[in-house]
Amino acid sequence: MTTSLYGERKSRGFTLVELLVVIGIIALLVAMLLPAMNKARKASRTVACLAQLRQFGNAFVMYTSANKGKYCPYFTSPHLQWMYSLRPYGGSDKSRMCPEAPDQNLQITSGDEYGGAFLYWGPSSGGQLDEPFVTPKKSAIGTYGINGYIYQPWGTDPWYTSTVNAVPGKDRDKIWDLPCKRSQEIPFLADCIWENGWPSESDKDQLPAGYNLFYHPYGDSHMGRFYIARHNKAINICFVDGHCATVPLKDLFRYPWHAKWKVPSPYPQLP
């Protein structure tokens, strides 16, 4: 403190060094808190994704309950039947968008626009992703893909009038005969770079060390469509019984994607 000519005291302000120290401490605290805040935001998006998948899980359970335990057949035209068959039971259009994948894949400007870890699939100029029964035609977008071995290979569905097809190019004995006792283990719907996939055990050979977990062509392998680091080297999966879980990528080959699935032995060292 100093005293003026009039005997009054003046309070001394902060020096430049003191101000810099305070600013430095604040910057350090912010730097320490930001990773925790980002981690918390990412965790909240993972939870939101699980909640959306659970809506489809509930819709799937209601659909199969109303159809003697069976799911709809697979169609090559129109596509996206898993979304539209579930819509009357609560699978909304907004629910198919994971909050971790809000952006379009701008690297592909024509044909089938597949997604990535943080990119949604679609729209498509090739007609593969056209929304059924919509006039004028409109291409769909989304972030989840169905396990193709859940589709029923035969039968009819009131929502579709086109020819019923068996799963193309796949062994029919691998298609799950629902309902079954392993429903809590069988993946139904999951984070994906395309609207469907038919994983096989041999897909492990298409996932070498250094494999890009964030962006790769959807034609690499069918397991590759699901093999994306969307939730910290993990994806969210909805199972046939309707429950949902976050599953590490390295464990994806431990789940029975099709009815003849055999866990690879020895289990592969995956990226």
C-alpha positions as CSV (number, residue, x, y, z in Angstrom):
1,M,0.0,0.0,0.0
2,T,1.1,3.6,-0.6
3,T,0.0,6.9,1.1
4,S,-0.9,10.0,-1.0
5,L,-0.1,13.5,-0.1
6,Y,-3.5,13.7,1.6
7,G,-2.8,10.7,3.8
8,E,-5.2,8.4,1.9
9,R,-4.3,4.9,1.2
10,K,-4.4,3.5,-2.3
11,S,-4.9,-0.3,-3.0
12,R,-2.3,-1.8,-5.2
13,G,-3.6,-3.6,-8.4
14,F,-2.2,-6.9,-9.8
15,T,1.1,-6.8,-11.5
16,L,1.5,-8.1,-15.0
17,V,3.4,-11.1,-13.7
18,E,0.5,-12.0,-11.3
19,L,-2.1,-11.6,-14.1
20,L,0.0,-13.9,-16.3
21,V,0.2,-16.5,-13.5
22,V,-3.6,-16.4,-13.0
23,I,-4.2,-16.7,-16.7
24,G,-1.7,-19.6,-16.9
25,I,-3.5,-21.5,-14.0
26,I,-6.9,-21.0,-15.7
27,A,-5.5,-22.3,-19.0
28,L,-4.0,-25.3,-17.2
29,L,-7.4,-26.1,-15.5
30,V,-9.2,-25.8,-18.9
31,A,-6.7,-28.1,-20.5
32,M,-7.2,-30.6,-17.8
33,L,-11.0,-30.4,-17.9
34,L,-11.5,-30.4,-21.7
35,P,-10.6,-34.1,-22.2
36,A,-12.9,-35.1,-19.5
37,M,-15.7,-33.0,-20.9
38,N,-15.1,-34.4,-24.4
39,K,-15.1,-37.9,-23.0
40,A,-18.4,-37.2,-21.2
41,R,-20.0,-35.8,-24.4
42,K,-18.9,-38.8,-26.4
43,A,-20.3,-41.1,-23.7
44,S,-23.6,-39.3,-23.9
45,R,-23.7,-39.8,-27.6
46,T,-23.0,-43.5,-27.2
47,V,-25.9,-43.7,-24.7
48,A,-28.2,-41.8,-27.1
49,C,-27.2,-44.3,-29.9
50,L,-28.1,-47.2,-27.7
51,A,-31.4,-45.7,-26.9
52,Q,-32.2,-45.3,-30.6
53,L,-31.2,-48.9,-31.3
54,R,-33.4,-50.0,-28.5
55,Q,-36.4,-48.4,-30.3
56,F,-35.7,-50.7,-33.2
57,G,-35.1,-53.6,-30.9
58,N,-38.5,-53.1,-29.4
59,A,-40.1,-52.7,-32.8
60,F,-38.4,-55.9,-34.0
61,V,-39.7,-57.8,-31.0
62,M,-43.2,-56.5,-31.6
63,Y,-43.0,-57.4,-35.3
64,T,-41.8,-60.9,-34.7
65,S,-44.4,-61.4,-31.9
66,A,-47.1,-60.5,-34.4
67,N,-45.6,-62.9,-37.1
68,K,-45.1,-66.1,-35.2
69,G,-41.5,-65.2,-34.3
70,K,-40.5,-64.6,-38.0
71,Y,-39.0,-61.5,-39.6
72,C,-39.7,-60.2,-43.1
73,P,-38.2,-61.7,-46.2
74,Y,-35.2,-60.2,-48.0
75,F,-36.0,-58.2,-51.2
76,T,-33.7,-56.8,-53.8
77,S,-36.4,-54.4,-54.7
78,P,-37.3,-52.3,-52.9
79,H,-34.3,-52.1,-50.5
80,L,-34.4,-50.9,-46.9
81,Q,-37.2,-53.2,-46.0
82,W,-35.9,-53.6,-42.4
83,M,-36.6,-49.9,-41.8
84,Y,-40.1,-49.8,-43.3
85,S,-41.3,-53.1,-41.9
86,L,-40.5,-51.8,-38.4
87,R,-41.9,-48.3,-38.9
88,P,-45.5,-49.3,-37.8
89,Y,-44.0,-50.7,-34.6
90,G,-42.0,-47.7,-33.6
91,G,-38.8,-47.6,-35.6
92,S,-38.8,-43.9,-36.5
93,D,-36.7,-42.3,-39.3
94,K,-34.9,-40.1,-36.8
95,S,-33.9,-43.1,-34.8
96,R,-31.7,-44.5,-37.6
97,M,-29.2,-41.6,-37.2
98,C,-26.4,-42.2,-34.7
99,P,-25.3,-38.9,-33.1
100,E,-21.7,-39.9,-33.7
101,A,-22.2,-39.9,-37.5
102,P,-23.9,-36.6,-38.4
103,D,-22.0,-36.0,-41.7
104,Q,-22.4,-37.1,-45.3
105,N,-19.6,-38.9,-47.1
106,L,-18.6,-36.2,-49.6
107,Q,-15.8,-38.3,-51.1
108,I,-18.4,-40.3,-53.1
109,T,-20.5,-38.2,-55.4
110,S,-22.3,-41.0,-57.4
111,G,-23.4,-44.6,-57.0
112,D,-23.7,-46.1,-53.5
113,E,-22.6,-43.7,-50.9
114,Y,-21.4,-45.8,-48.0
115,G,-20.5,-44.2,-44.7
116,G,-17.7,-44.3,-42.2
117,A,-17.2,-44.3,-38.4
118,F,-18.4,-40.7,-38.3
119,L,-20.3,-40.5,-41.6
120,Y,-23.8,-41.7,-42.4
121,W,-24.6,-43.9,-45.5
122,G,-26.6,-42.4,-48.4
123,P,-28.0,-40.7,-50.2
124,S,-27.5,-42.9,-53.3
125,S,-27.8,-42.0,-57.0
126,G,-27.9,-45.6,-58.0
127,G,-31.3,-46.3,-56.5
128,Q,-30.0,-48.8,-53.9
129,L,-31.2,-46.6,-51.1
130,D,-34.5,-45.2,-52.5
131,E,-37.2,-45.1,-49.9
132,P,-39.9,-47.5,-50.8
133,F,-43.4,-46.3,-51.6
134,V,-42.4,-42.6,-51.8
135,T,-43.3,-40.5,-54.8
136,P,-41.4,-38.6,-56.1
137,K,-38.4,-40.9,-55.3
138,K,-36.3,-39.9,-52.4
139,S,-33.0,-41.5,-51.3
140,A,-32.6,-42.5,-47.6
141,I,-29.8,-41.9,-45.2
142,G,-28.8,-43.8,-42.0
143,T,-26.1,-45.1,-39.8
144,Y,-27.2,-48.7,-38.9
145,G,-27.2,-51.9,-40.8
146,I,-29.1,-55.1,-40.3
147,N,-27.5,-58.6,-40.0
148,G,-28.8,-60.1,-43.3
149,Y,-29.0,-63.6,-41.8
150,I,-32.0,-62.4,-39.8
151,Y,-34.2,-62.1,-42.9
152,Q,-36.7,-64.8,-43.5
153,P,-35.8,-66.4,-46.9
154,W,-39.4,-67.4,-47.8
155,G,-42.8,-66.0,-47.3
156,T,-44.7,-62.9,-47.9
157,D,-45.0,-59.5,-46.2
158,P,-48.0,-57.2,-46.5
159,W,-45.7,-54.2,-46.9
160,Y,-44.0,-55.5,-50.0
161,T,-45.5,-56.5,-53.3
162,S,-42.3,-57.2,-55.3
163,T,-40.8,-60.7,-55.7
164,V,-39.6,-62.4,-52.5
165,N,-35.9,-63.4,-52.8
166,A,-33.7,-65.7,-50.8
167,V,-30.6,-64.0,-49.5
168,P,-28.5,-63.6,-52.6
169,G,-25.3,-65.5,-52.9
170,K,-25.5,-66.8,-49.3
171,D,-25.9,-70.3,-47.9
172,R,-29.6,-70.7,-46.9
173,D,-28.7,-73.0,-44.0
174,K,-26.9,-70.1,-42.4
175,I,-30.1,-68.0,-42.1
176,W,-31.4,-68.0,-38.6
177,D,-34.7,-69.9,-38.1
178,L,-36.4,-67.6,-35.7
179,P,-37.5,-67.8,-33.0
180,C,-34.4,-69.5,-31.4
181,K,-32.9,-70.0,-28.0
182,R,-29.8,-67.9,-28.7
183,S,-31.6,-64.6,-29.3
184,Q,-29.6,-62.8,-26.7
185,E,-26.4,-63.5,-28.6
186,I,-27.4,-62.9,-32.2
187,P,-26.8,-59.5,-33.6
188,F,-29.8,-57.9,-35.3
189,L,-28.9,-54.3,-36.0
190,A,-25.7,-52.4,-35.4
191,D,-23.6,-49.4,-36.3
192,C,-22.7,-49.9,-39.9
193,I,-21.4,-48.1,-43.0
194,W,-24.1,-49.6,-45.2
195,E,-27.8,-50.7,-44.6
196,N,-27.0,-54.4,-44.4
197,G,-24.2,-57.0,-44.1
198,W,-23.7,-60.8,-44.1
199,P,-20.5,-61.3,-42.0
200,S,-18.5,-64.5,-42.3
201,E,-15.7,-66.0,-40.3
202,S,-13.3,-65.6,-43.2
203,D,-13.7,-61.8,-43.1
204,K,-11.0,-61.8,-40.4
205,D,-8.5,-62.1,-43.2
206,Q,-9.7,-58.8,-44.6
207,L,-8.8,-57.0,-41.4
208,P,-5.0,-56.7,-41.4
209,A,-2.9,-54.8,-39.0
210,G,-3.1,-51.1,-39.7
211,Y,-6.6,-51.5,-41.1
212,N,-8.4,-48.1,-41.2
213,L,-11.0,-48.3,-38.5
214,F,-12.6,-45.0,-39.4
215,Y,-13.1,-45.1,-43.2
216,H,-12.8,-47.9,-45.7
217,P,-14.8,-49.2,-48.7
218,Y,-18.0,-51.1,-47.9
219,G,-16.9,-53.8,-50.4
220,D,-13.8,-54.8,-48.4
221,S,-15.8,-57.4,-46.5
222,H,-19.2,-57.8,-44.9
223,M,-17.8,-57.7,-41.3
224,G,-15.8,-54.7,-42.4
225,R,-19.1,-52.9,-42.8
226,F,-19.6,-53.2,-39.1
227,Y,-15.9,-52.9,-38.2
228,I,-15.7,-49.2,-37.4
229,A,-14.4,-47.3,-34.4
230,R,-17.5,-45.3,-33.9
231,H,-17.6,-45.6,-30.1
232,N,-14.0,-45.8,-29.0
233,K,-13.0,-48.9,-30.9
234,A,-16.4,-50.4,-30.4
235,I,-19.9,-50.4,-32.0
236,N,-23.4,-50.5,-30.5
237,I,-25.4,-53.6,-31.3
238,C,-29.0,-54.5,-30.9
239,F,-29.6,-58.2,-30.4
240,V,-32.5,-60.4,-31.5
241,D,-34.0,-60.4,-28.0
242,G,-34.2,-56.6,-28.1
243,H,-31.4,-55.7,-25.7
244,C,-28.5,-53.5,-26.8
245,A,-24.8,-53.3,-25.8
246,T,-21.6,-51.6,-26.7
247,V,-19.3,-54.3,-28.1
248,P,-15.5,-53.9,-28.7
249,L,-14.4,-54.4,-32.3
250,K,-12.0,-57.2,-31.3
251,D,-15.0,-59.2,-29.9
252,L,-17.2,-59.1,-33.0
253,F,-16.1,-62.5,-34.3
254,R,-17.2,-64.1,-31.0
255,Y,-20.9,-63.5,-31.8
256,P,-23.0,-65.9,-33.9
257,W,-23.9,-63.7,-36.9
258,H,-25.3,-66.7,-38.8
259,A,-26.7,-70.1,-37.8
260,K,-23.5,-72.0,-38.6
261,W,-21.1,-69.6,-37.1
262,K,-17.9,-71.0,-35.6
263,V,-15.7,-68.7,-33.5
264,P,-12.3,-68.7,-35.3
265,S,-9.7,-70.7,-33.5
266,P,-7.1,-69.6,-32.7
267,Y,-8.9,-66.3,-32.3
268,P,-7.3,-63.7,-34.6
269,Q,-5.3,-60.7,-33.4
270,L,-7.5,-57.9,-34.8
271,P,-6.7,-54.2,-35.3
